[in-house]
Amino acid sequence: MASRIIIENAIVVTMNDEDEVFFDGAVVVEGDRIVAAGDASVASSYDRADARIIDASGMAALPGLVDLHYHTALGKGWSDHLPLWEYLQSCWYPMIRALDPEAAYWAAMASYSESLRSGTTTVNDMYRQLPALARAAGDIGIRAVLSNDVADDEHDLDTLADNEAAFKEVHGASDGRVEVLIGIEWLPLASGALLRGARDLANELGTGIHIHLNESLSEVEISKEKFGRRPTEFAYDCGILGPDCIAAHCVWLSDAEIALMRETGTHISHNPTSNAKLGNGVARVPEMLAAGLNIGLGHDAAECNNSRDMFQVMKWSSLVHRATRVDASLQQAPDVLRMATRNGSLALGHDTGELSAGKLADVILVDLKSQFFTPLMPMSKEHIYSHLVFSAEGSCVDTTIVNGQIVMEGRQFTTIDEAEVLARANECFREVIDRMVVPAEYANL
Ligand SMILES: [Zn+2]
């Protein structure tokens, strides 16, 4: 019989179609699936004898968060003062060129452990050395959608052949928790032939595409010079867009480009903290929502955010639009939580993002017994949503369950030696710094 977990006495925030919240609720998990979620009575028909019982008194159970645009990272807090282009040339590219499988593994373990600690159960991770990342995801227990950092050959990053090999090696690994998409770094490092090749390869393998689009004004200018088209227009011309494509950032979309996203059913990852930190601007989220686009949320990378805490991203994804539009009606808390759960899951084609019978068991417990959630009106779902989006932070997460496996409980990992992960990530960072070669024109920034 599949192992059974019964979570009881929880406030169950389902994020289901009816937007139900159960104040004396329960969630029952068998194997990798949720078999029941609702009020306390839903657990009564399940045998408790062999079940793992979790008393979630004073906690909210909600779907694990989906980080829709992610890079495993090793260089948090390094060269933090630079804008995007200079940062990429002097730090990010040299660092990921110097990455070996060992460094990638420990970087992923450090990155994924920070994410799991703060309630993220799924990452859409574009990076290098995918077999090492897949091994890390398998070991720590996170759900990881991986893609390579593919660019034209002269940039000495990954190739479509690398991405194809990674797909063949690790797609579907760890009971399906690991998947592989085709990743395109961005248009300044890509030709039309590469983009068309990426689409052909994705179709041939039956997988999707993860790409950065319209992140910065300089990217838009480079695209117009190089291709005579704006980035999303050219991606459309090359067949990149589609319902299996996740476009990250989309800060500088024209009305015509928003229409192309809509026409093709492309999903958007909105990454407001990264966009702010790198001085890239504020995405036109109200217009994208009005056009009917599916928008999830991402932290981007710890190098351009310094935190993988999706609770921070949620708060920013509301406040930045209210501030710049002078409009407090924008991005209400339930809509924001939906972006961080269901919308991200929909973009990845996953059966997660919701606490309902039949869904995969990605569940987090948020401890409400602290100042973060005081005062808390009993039986007020508006109050719960508001606290979760505007007050909570990742440290409020007590328990993280992925695919029916308890990965963290009482803020202690069950799958890894956390001290070893941090020590090894620190060592690997120093080794990568020693190996990396910065082009002369960017050496003294
Ligand atoms: Zn990115």
Residues whose N, C-alpha, C, O or C-beta is under 5 A from the ligand:
A	BS01	ZN	D300
